[in-house]
Amino acid sequence: MDLLQIHAKVARGVVGREIEIKSILTAMDAGKHILLEGPPGTSKSTLLRKISHEAGIPFYLVEGNIDLTPAKLVGYFNPSQVMEDSYKPEYFEKGPLTRAMEEGGILYIEEFNRMPADVSNVLISPMEEGEISIPRYGTVKAVSPFTVIAAQNPYDDVGTVRISRAFMDRICLIKMNYQNEAEEREIVRLRTGMDSSEIVDLSVKMVRKTREHPDIKLGSSIRGAIDVVDLFVGMQKLADQPGSHFLTTALMAISNKIWLNEMASKTADEIIEEVYASFRNQYPDLSHPQKNATEKSSSDNGVQAIESEEEQRVKKKIVT
């Protein structure tokens, strides 16, 4: 691989991530395998797809979960063809691992620490020896620059398994945290096409604030800010006045993307409202409309009128 050329092309198409780009390319060029560690929404798959594209190598994505089996990863013989004509190499359905090895591609495994141990153990031989033996098919040798890149969220401990020492001993660790505020604003602007700096700024500030809140174990990723902007743009088509309902869209976009501490004293919605309130005065044009005194008074009078009518009906029944 021409590292300088690939690096230049990738850097032009990705916001920030200078160190991460260099680290991944260096590891791949040296024939090393990688574990990317970071919270969701930190552009891991986006960055790898860009590297794969610019390097001109195949990219295979595998979702790590308890349903993943060695056969799904490596491949299997087509049962109907085997029944008719016995085992033959041409009847073997290649899995993503086999394809990535033969084509010199990237095998990217998301949520690696959710895979069963027997599946992750299948990777040991390809990573260490550069080959894997498949019964009745033969030995598959890895073509350079075949690379296994696993990813895990260090903050997620539900439904996860401990990664074996044998695997950890064969990889290089690259940590990917959230990007800085300026980079996140640029990402939101590019993804949404939003020109208003106020809308982008407030969306980014709110998701970043959730990452610092004492009641939150894991805050929102940049996807929360992107969703806020997209929903806010749509909400304006129905809004009574420009700039209204920002809090409504923020609740829709962010409340389900935060992970509360077990001892949290507030709900997700209450926290989002609190975060919004802390920035509200800085963005008066994006205030959430509240009922004014006249509206409240009219509403109260309406309730009283309904109650009066109901009381009159009850009284009539009593009299009769």
ZIKALIN-V197939 format. One line per field, one symbol per residue. phi: phi as a letter, one per 30 degrees, with the letter a starting at -180 (. if undefined). A space follows every 50 residues. Layout:
# ZIKALIN-V197939
phi->???
This chain:
# ZIKALIN-V197939
phi->.dedddedddddcbdiidddddddddddddiccbccclddiciddddddd dedddibdbccbddadddceddddkaddedddddbidbedcdcdcddddd ddcicccccdhedcdddddddddededdciabcceickcccdcdcebcbc bbcdccbcicbddddddedcbccbcbcddddddddddddddcidcddddd eddddddddddcdddcdbdddddddddedddddddddcddbeididdedd dddcedcccdddcecbddddddddddddceddbddcdddcdddddddddd dddddddddddddddddddd
